[in-house]
Amino acid sequence: MDREFVFLLSLCLLLQTSLSIDNFHQAFPIVEPDPNHTKLRLSREGLEAISRITTPIAAVAVIGPYRSGKSFLLNQLLSLSCYEGFGVGHMRDTKTKGIWVWGRPLEVEIDGVKTSIIYLDTEGFESVGKSNVYDDRIFALATVMSSVLIYNLPETIREADISRLSFAVELAEEFYGRVKGQDVAFEPSKLLWLIQRDFLQGKSVKEMVDEALKHVPNEDGNKNIDQVNRIRDSLAIMGDNSTAFSLPQPHLMRTKLCDLKDEELDPTYVARRDQLKKLVASILRPKIVQGKALNGKEFISFLEQILDALNKGEIPSTGSLVEIFNKDIVERCVKLYNERMVKLRLPMSEGYLQSSHETAHNEAIKAFDAQHFGRQHAKKSVDQLDEQMQEVYKNFVLANEYQSSKLCEALYTKCEDDMDHLQALRLPSMAKFNAGFVYCNQSFEHQCVGPSKQNYEQRLTKMMGKARSLFIKEYNNRLFNWLVAFSLVMVVVGRFIIKFILLEMAAWILFIFLETYTRMFWTAESLFYNPVWHFIVGTWETVVYSPVLDLDRWAIPIVCIIALCVLYWRCYGKWKHGSSWLLPMYNKNGRNNRERSE
């Protein structure tokens, strides 16, 4: 049931959408003011009209004061009447609200590329009931969206008209002339000064613009005049990106312009209007963003980004736009930094990690410098990039500390286990303990790296010191007990098994020495300082452990082999060769040939 409901709802929406876009031969709002008339929001109708465009888009926007004939001018450029084109009002209030787009783009070829030209009508400046911030947002959005920005002015250029270009100037300073490579954010629109109803004699519109852009004397150091003069300087530098044009009055009866045909308009106006069309077509280029010409859907996505940036602050600024355009570049540079850091094999020393961080950081900053947008306002994006890289670096520092602690803990535990194993040797050997002690220290020194090394080195030193003291303390006592047991075993072996009297005698001598010496001097510790004991210890160490043979490991196999050899000799050898002993005194078959005397 739920699926059927969802299907029917989707079908209704689809049908509604299809019905709403049947007729594109009309103007649609794409940006509308919010209820407070301070910020802007997108309109569905205009977005639907633009989203249909699959070819690169070039936008022509007309800006200027309200009631200055912007909508009529666009209709003239589109060769449309007022009744079928953009709405034209003859009242004192502004007719256009927000920004409107003509729903059916003109398709032309620009540099061999099929391009769709869209025309944008903007709400006029200085109308009643609006804030200056709202006007600034309209102006800023039109400046960023358009490929050609027509600044429509009635009769002459005022000081306020120049001041309004501050945003366009900032955009040009931030973006225009930036890297001429693949990642140019966007080229600011071509600025076309259009002065309508030009009754001034003796001056061309170009001369009017040049005169308007001359410095204003400012002997008193007025800050406002300084600001306008700076804008004049920047506009002069942008000379190759701007042009000027004039249109005479189309007819004396302004309120009836919509009812007049071309034949009824002033012929000079008609000729100049056609020249204007050709001028616009000659300077028009597709909208390029980050090296790519935008189609309809991409243009909408671009528009959404710009609108978010302009609505972000109380006052629209180029800084917010720079931040938007640099956002993807910052993400790419952070990704580049992360890729370089991920290649590191943790853990490592803090100095090497810091050096690797600085190398990757400098590489990311260098990549950002080669791609970023904006000049004066790019510092904030650099700070964001640095901040994000520092956050990533902190994670690597924590990961390095964890991996270092994990590795050093494993090495410490291994050394601890090795020391415990050496403490429990079946055949105690100082040489083997020292070899294990040195190996453990060396392996820890070479393998344990990172910030945890110093802490674990201190722990290891304490642990190894205690293990060494305990081993030395137990070593002599264990060796003494082993030698006592060994001497008794050799007595039995020499007497009853191999019947080698010299072996038996040596074992008895060793046993008697060990037992009588300790009883004579009351304690076994006194034995440990005797030279004989040192000789015994040296002999023991030579027999028990050497680089070639570790008797503690091979004692049981060796004893088993000897036992088998003895057993073989006692059984097979006695049957084959008869009973024979190493010494006559143990030979039972030996007889005394002397006759017993009476």
Secondary structure as GFF3:
##gff-version 3
##sequence-region A 1 598
A	DSSP	alpha_helix	2	20	.	.	.	ID=ss1
A	DSSP	beta_strand	27	33	.	.	.	ID=ss2
A	DSSP	beta_strand	40	42	.	.	.	ID=ss3
A	DSSP	alpha_helix	44	51	.	.	.	ID=ss4
A	DSSP	beta_strand	57	63	.	.	.	ID=ss5
A	DSSP	alpha_helix	70	78	.	.	.	ID=ss6
A	DSSP	beta_strand	99	102	.	.	.	ID=ss7
A	DSSP	beta_strand	106	110	.	.	.	ID=ss8
A	DSSP	beta_strand	113	122	.	.	.	ID=ss9
A	DSSP	alpha_helix	132	145	.	.	.	ID=ss10
A	DSSP	beta_strand	148	154	.	.	.	ID=ss11
A	DSSP	alpha_helix	159	163	.	.	.	ID=ss12
A	DSSP	alpha_helix	166	175	.	.	.	ID=ss13
A	DSSP	beta_strand	190	196	.	.	.	ID=ss14
A	DSSP	alpha_helix	205	212	.	.	.	ID=ss15
A	DSSP	alpha_helix	223	237	.	.	.	ID=ss16
A	DSSP	three_ten_helix	238	241	.	.	.	ID=ss17
A	DSSP	beta_strand	242	247	.	.	.	ID=ss18
A	DSSP	three_ten_helix	254	259	.	.	.	ID=ss19
A	DSSP	three_ten_helix	262	264	.	.	.	ID=ss20
A	DSSP	alpha_helix	267	283	.	.	.	ID=ss21
A	DSSP	beta_strand	288	289	.	.	.	ID=ss22
A	DSSP	beta_strand	292	293	.	.	.	ID=ss23
A	DSSP	alpha_helix	296	312	.	.	.	ID=ss24
A	DSSP	alpha_helix	318	342	.	.	.	ID=ss25
A	DSSP	alpha_helix	350	371	.	.	.	ID=ss26
A	DSSP	alpha_helix	378	423	.	.	.	ID=ss27
A	DSSP	alpha_helix	430	447	.	.	.	ID=ss28
A	DSSP	alpha_helix	453	492	.	.	.	ID=ss29
A	DSSP	pi_helix	493	497	.	.	.	ID=ss30
A	DSSP	alpha_helix	501	520	.	.	.	ID=ss31
A	DSSP	three_ten_helix	525	529	.	.	.	ID=ss32
A	DSSP	alpha_helix	531	544	.	.	.	ID=ss33
A	DSSP	alpha_helix	551	568	.	.	.	ID=ss34
A	DSSP	pi_helix	569	573	.	.	.	ID=ss35
A	DSSP	alpha_helix	574	577	.	.	.	ID=ss36
A	DSSP	three_ten_helix	584	586	.	.	.	ID=ss37
###
